[in-house]
């Protein structure tokens, strides 16, 4: 497998330059295009994961596929549902929370637990009690992340699509004391990077940066899109079909999604 990364222009939001846009393509072992999308890389060289981010649909990193999946005998719809669910000793309430996604799961956890877990620093899974900063909980988090990002193909491919870009999380509370958060920044990002590296080794993934920049300004990175598998190589568009743009006195032609000087 191969991930191809290319700088394609500046990332502008509300008429303010905030970073660069990096286009990414994921190919299988036969050279077929599996997934492509754009990443917004800020001025520090980091890709932020936000709940409502447009950076290659990174918000989907908090989901586990449209239909969810079963983890350790429990049906899970999303990352937030699982994380809120470990607050509850009652297995029925825990399962109900795990069936929710995003804001609904967060609201359910906050309204029903009211941060009581912080007092005892105890978390639960399938009837087991664990210390928040104990090894048992750390192992549980690793096993869950493995199931999400190795076991669910759509999440695996989105993680691979990030290539060797630096990932970070924008939630400031996640950077604080572990006693005040279910999942700290280093636990979240650390597991993503660990799994990405393991997948690179297991699948023999090669990350390639393509030289060349384009005179292209983007308001926001485009969300990634699934590409139908093709047995034959993708043909380049004929020059007569290519889009042409004049920038000053220079003529540019768009080829393969990149503007090049004609």
C-alpha positions as CSV (number, residue, x, y, z in Angstrom):
1,X,0.0,0.0,0.0
2,X,1.1,3.6,-0.6
3,X,0.1,7.0,0.7
4,X,0.9,9.9,-1.6
5,X,1.0,13.4,-0.1
6,X,1.3,16.7,-2.0
7,X,1.2,20.3,-0.9
8,X,-1.5,21.9,-3.1
9,X,-1.8,25.5,-1.8
10,X,-2.6,27.7,1.1
11,X,-5.3,27.1,3.6
12,X,-7.4,30.3,4.1
13,X,-10.3,30.7,6.5
14,X,-12.3,34.0,6.7
15,X,-9.6,35.7,4.6
16,X,-6.9,34.7,7.0
17,X,-4.0,32.4,6.2
18,X,-4.0,29.6,8.7
19,X,-1.7,27.0,7.1
20,X,-1.4,24.8,4.0
21,X,-3.6,22.3,2.3
22,X,-2.1,18.8,1.8
23,X,-3.8,16.5,-0.7
24,X,-3.6,12.8,0.2
25,X,-4.2,9.6,-1.8
26,X,-4.3,6.0,-0.5
27,X,-3.5,3.2,-3.0
28,X,-3.8,-0.5,-2.4
29,X,-1.0,-3.0,-3.3
30,X,-2.1,-3.1,-6.9
31,X,-2.0,0.6,-7.4
32,X,-5.7,1.1,-7.2
33,X,-6.9,4.4,-5.6
34,X,-8.9,3.5,-2.4
35,X,-9.4,6.9,-0.7
36,X,-8.4,10.5,-1.2
37,X,-8.9,13.8,0.6
38,X,-7.3,17.1,1.7
39,X,-5.8,17.8,5.1
40,X,-5.6,21.3,6.7
41,X,-2.1,21.7,8.2
42,X,-1.7,24.7,10.5
43,X,1.3,27.0,10.8
44,X,2.9,24.7,13.4
45,X,2.7,21.7,11.0
46,X,-0.1,19.9,12.8
47,X,-3.4,18.5,11.8
48,X,-6.0,19.2,14.5
49,X,-8.7,16.8,15.2
50,X,-11.9,18.6,16.1
51,X,-15.4,17.4,16.6
52,X,-16.7,19.6,13.7
53,X,-13.4,19.7,11.7
54,X,-13.5,19.9,7.9
55,X,-9.9,18.5,7.8
56,X,-10.5,15.4,5.7
57,X,-13.5,14.6,7.9
58,X,-11.4,14.1,10.9
59,X,-14.6,14.3,13.0
60,X,-15.2,10.8,11.7
61,X,-12.2,9.6,13.8
62,X,-14.7,9.7,16.7
63,X,-17.0,7.3,14.9
64,X,-16.7,3.6,14.3
65,X,-18.5,3.3,11.0
66,X,-22.1,4.0,10.1
67,X,-23.5,0.8,11.7
68,X,-21.1,0.6,14.7
69,X,-19.6,-2.7,15.9
70,X,-19.4,-5.1,18.8
71,X,-16.6,-4.6,21.3
72,X,-16.2,-7.1,24.1
73,X,-19.9,-8.2,23.7
74,X,-21.2,-4.6,23.8
75,X,-22.6,-2.7,20.7
76,X,-20.7,0.5,20.2
77,X,-21.7,3.3,17.9
78,X,-18.9,5.8,18.5
79,X,-15.9,6.7,20.5
80,X,-17.7,9.3,22.6
81,X,-20.4,6.7,23.6
82,X,-17.7,4.3,24.8
83,X,-15.8,6.9,26.7
84,X,-18.9,8.3,28.4
85,X,-20.1,4.7,29.1
86,X,-17.1,3.7,31.2
87,X,-18.3,6.2,33.8
88,X,-21.2,3.9,34.7
89,X,-21.1,0.8,37.0
90,X,-24.6,-0.2,35.9
91,X,-24.1,-2.3,32.8
92,X,-27.6,-1.4,31.4
93,X,-26.9,2.3,31.5
94,X,-23.4,1.7,30.1
95,X,-24.8,-0.2,27.1
96,X,-27.4,2.5,26.5
97,X,-24.6,5.2,26.5
98,X,-22.4,3.1,24.1
99,X,-25.3,3.0,21.6
100,X,-25.1,6.8,21.3
101,X,-22.8,9.0,19.2
102,X,-21.2,12.4,19.4
103,X,-23.0,15.2,21.3
104,X,-25.9,12.8,22.4
105,X,-23.4,10.5,24.1
106,X,-21.6,13.4,25.7
107,X,-24.8,14.9,27.0
108,X,-26.0,11.5,28.3
109,X,-22.8,11.0,30.2
110,X,-22.7,14.4,31.7
111,X,-26.4,14.5,32.8
112,X,-26.4,11.0,34.3
113,X,-23.0,10.9,35.9
114,X,-22.5,14.6,36.8
115,X,-18.7,14.0,37.1
116,X,-19.2,11.8,40.1
117,X,-16.5,9.4,38.7
118,X,-13.9,12.1,39.4
119,X,-14.5,11.8,43.1
120,X,-13.8,8.1,43.3
121,X,-11.4,8.0,40.3
122,X,-13.1,4.7,39.3
123,X,-14.2,3.6,35.9
124,X,-16.1,0.5,34.8
125,X,-16.4,-1.9,31.9
126,X,-18.6,-5.1,31.7
127,X,-18.9,-5.1,35.5
128,X,-15.1,-4.6,36.2
129,X,-14.0,-1.7,38.3
130,X,-10.8,0.0,37.3
131,X,-8.6,2.9,38.6
132,X,-8.6,5.8,36.2
133,X,-4.8,5.9,36.2
134,X,-4.4,2.1,36.5
135,X,-2.8,-0.3,34.0
136,X,-6.1,-2.2,33.5
137,X,-7.8,0.9,32.1
138,X,-4.8,1.8,29.9
139,X,-5.0,-1.7,28.4
140,X,-8.8,-1.4,27.9
141,X,-8.2,1.9,26.0
142,X,-5.6,0.3,23.8
143,X,-7.8,-2.7,23.0
144,X,-10.7,-0.4,22.1
145,X,-8.6,1.7,19.8
146,X,-7.2,-1.4,18.2
147,X,-10.7,-2.6,17.5
148,X,-11.8,0.7,16.1
149,X,-8.8,1.6,13.9
150,X,-7.7,-1.9,12.9
151,X,-10.9,-3.8,12.9
152,X,-13.1,-1.2,11.1
153,X,-11.7,-0.8,7.5
154,X,-13.2,2.7,6.9
155,X,-11.4,4.0,10.1
156,X,-8.2,2.2,9.2
157,X,-8.1,3.8,5.8
158,X,-8.7,7.3,7.1
159,X,-5.9,6.9,9.6
160,X,-3.6,5.6,6.9
161,X,-4.6,8.6,4.7
162,X,-2.9,10.9,7.2
163,X,0.5,9.4,6.1
164,X,3.2,10.8,8.3
165,X,1.4,14.1,9.1
166,X,1.5,15.2,12.8
167,X,-1.8,14.7,14.5
168,X,-3.0,16.8,17.5
169,X,-6.3,17.4,19.3
170,X,-7.8,20.8,19.9
171,X,-9.7,20.0,23.1
172,X,-7.8,21.9,25.7
173,X,-9.4,19.9,28.6
174,X,-7.8,16.8,27.1
175,X,-4.4,18.3,27.7
176,X,-4.9,18.5,31.5
177,X,-4.7,16.2,34.4
178,X,-5.9,12.7,33.7
179,X,-7.9,12.8,36.9
180,X,-10.2,15.3,35.2
181,X,-10.7,13.6,31.8
182,X,-11.6,10.1,30.6
183,X,-9.2,10.3,27.7
184,X,-6.1,12.6,27.8
185,X,-4.5,14.1,24.8
186,X,-1.5,11.8,24.9
187,X,-3.8,8.8,25.3
188,X,-5.8,9.7,22.3
189,X,-3.1,10.9,19.9
190,X,-0.6,8.4,21.3
191,X,-2.8,5.4,20.4
192,X,-3.6,6.8,17.0
193,X,0.1,7.2,16.2
194,X,0.9,3.8,17.7
195,X,-1.7,2.1,15.6
196,X,-0.7,4.0,12.4
197,X,2.9,2.9,12.8
198,X,1.9,-0.7,13.4
199,X,-0.4,-0.7,10.3
200,X,2.5,0.7,8.3
201,X,4.7,-2.2,9.3
202,X,1.9,-4.9,9.0
203,X,0.7,-3.7,5.6
204,X,4.0,-2.5,4.2
205,X,2.7,1.1,3.7
206,X,5.0,3.5,1.9
207,X,4.5,7.3,2.4
208,X,5.6,9.4,-0.5
209,X,5.7,13.2,-0.7
210,X,5.2,14.5,-4.3
211,X,7.2,17.6,-5.1
212,X,5.6,20.7,-6.5
213,X,3.2,23.4,-5.2
214,X,0.2,24.9,-6.9
215,X,-1.0,28.5,-7.1
216,X,-4.3,27.3,-5.5
217,X,-6.1,29.0,-2.7
218,X,-8.6,26.9,-0.8
219,X,-11.3,28.2,1.7
220,X,-11.3,24.9,3.4
221,X,-10.0,21.4,2.8
222,X,-12.4,19.1,0.9
223,X,-13.8,16.1,2.7
224,X,-12.4,12.8,1.7
225,X,-14.3,10.7,-0.8
226,X,-14.5,7.0,-1.4
227,X,-13.2,6.0,-4.8
228,X,-14.5,3.0,-6.7
229,X,-11.8,0.4,-7.2
230,X,-10.5,0.1,-10.8
231,X,-8.7,-2.8,-12.3
232,X,-7.1,-0.7,-15.0
233,X,-4.7,2.2,-14.3
234,X,-6.3,5.6,-14.1
235,X,-6.0,7.5,-17.4
236,X,-4.8,11.1,-17.4
237,X,-7.2,13.6,-18.8
238,X,-6.5,14.9,-22.3
239,X,-5.0,18.3,-22.4
240,X,-8.0,19.6,-24.4
241,X,-10.2,18.6,-21.4
242,X,-7.9,20.2,-18.8
243,X,-9.0,23.4,-17.0
244,X,-7.0,26.4,-17.9
245,X,-6.4,29.5,-15.7
246,X,-4.5,32.7,-16.3
247,X,-2.6,34.2,-13.3
248,X,-1.2,37.5,-14.4
249,X,0.5,36.8,-17.7
250,X,1.2,33.2,-16.8
251,X,-0.9,30.3,-18.1
252,X,-1.6,27.4,-15.7
253,X,-3.3,24.1,-16.4
254,X,-4.9,21.9,-13.8
255,X,-3.6,18.3,-14.0
256,X,-4.5,15.6,-11.5
257,X,-5.9,18.2,-9.2
258,X,-2.8,20.4,-9.2
259,X,-2.2,23.6,-11.1
260,X,1.1,23.6,-13.1
261,X,2.6,26.3,-15.2
262,X,1.9,25.6,-18.9
